[in-house]
Amino acid sequence: MIERLGDLGSDAARLGWSFVVIVVVLVVRRLTIRGVIRRLDDSQTIFRARKISVYLAAVALIGALTVIWVDEARSLATFFGVLSAGVVIALSDVLSNFAGWVYILLRSPFSVGDRIEIGEHAGDVIDIRVLRFSLLEIRNWVEADQTTGRILHVPNGQLFRLSMANFTQGFEQVWHEIEVVVTFESNWERARSIVQEALELHAAEVTPDEASASLRKASRQYFIRYGHLTPTVYVSGRPSGVALTGRVLVNARSRRTVDSALWTHILSEFGAAEDVEIAYQTTRWVAGGAQQLQVPHQEDA
């Protein structure tokens, strides 16, 4: 057996074998990826295959180089003992991130393409690596759930410290609500029918059959129970008028588009209805027996 601290020739042999191992592993990985690309058309599957090949190549290299450079079992035990002590002390965050990566692989709280929210950040998952995952950010200074164009890199260890929400896993739709307040003098029943019509027309991208199928799929893994999945308008009182709250299922990435279509329809129909008026903040007072109405500026409303 070649001694660990041998002559120059043994060290040169180790370097040579190390070079050969590195070249062989890289060539095998490249050929494997080329074969996968030729046989598959699914970009997401190809992306995952690339990631898995990187991890397998890293494990193969570490194992082969350990065998080449560590000769005896005692040396191997000493090596890993010293390495473990140093890692625990100096690389606690790295270990936490690696543990988070293992958790992602085993439990699949999200996958590439999912829309998630973790802590103060939200976005679409575009990459998952050993130490961190990347999000295409939504919200922040942009209204609703549309992207800002920024890419966020989140350490995997944050999964153990922060709560996380997945918009698209399991039940693939989310509930969206729109509230319209009309004056007490308005025909609120007609206003409610207008809101109901808007919900049924512009939120029809999620059919009852699709919602039911999605719910059945999610209920196999999570205890999710909904009484009904159709668009609904709830009526309640507000100090300034009657609140009509429309509630409807939409796809997670369509909330802003649906919200804009709903408001466009509602405002158009309310404008054509003489007995329906949207409530807004006003001030009334009585002076000298005559009632006066003051409409505040927009910034005061």
Buried (B, 14 or more C-beta within 10 A) or exposed (E): EEEBEBEEEBBEEBEEBBEEBBEEBEEBBEEBBEEBEEEEEEEEEBBBBBBEBBEBBEEBBEEBBEEBBBBEEEEEEEBEEEEEEEBEEEEEEBEBBBBBBEBBEEEEBBBBEBBBBBEEBBBBBBBBBBBBBBBBBBBEEBEEBEBBEEEBEBBBBBBEEEEEEBBBBBBBBBEBEBEBBBBEEBBBEBBBBBBBBBBEEBBEEBEEEBBEEBBEBBBEEEEBEEEEBEBBBEEEEEEBBBBBBBBBBBBBBBBBBBBEBBBEBBBEBBEEBEEBBBBEEEEEEEEEEEEEEEEEEEEEE
